[in-house]
Amino acid sequence: MNNRLFLLVLAVPSFLPFLWRLFRHGLAEPAGLLSDCAFGLAVYLLALSIPRLFRLLPLLLWSLFQA
């Protein structure tokens, strides 16, 4: 249970730009949706692969560049 919650906490900031664009513009911008999803997946996989102490760093950088 704890591991599932941790994966969800990592996934939310990673895929939030994708979901925001999807709800805001629908399927009108497929290239933007694809790029948001691809970069979100890259950040998510990077956050899973690095040591636990540094997992917050890529998520914070991704969030700052989306603002």
Buried (B, 14 or more C-beta within 10 A) or exposed (E): EEEEEEEEEBBEBBBBBBBEBBEEEEEEBEEBBEBBBEBBBEBBEBBEEEEEEEBEEBBEEBBEEEE
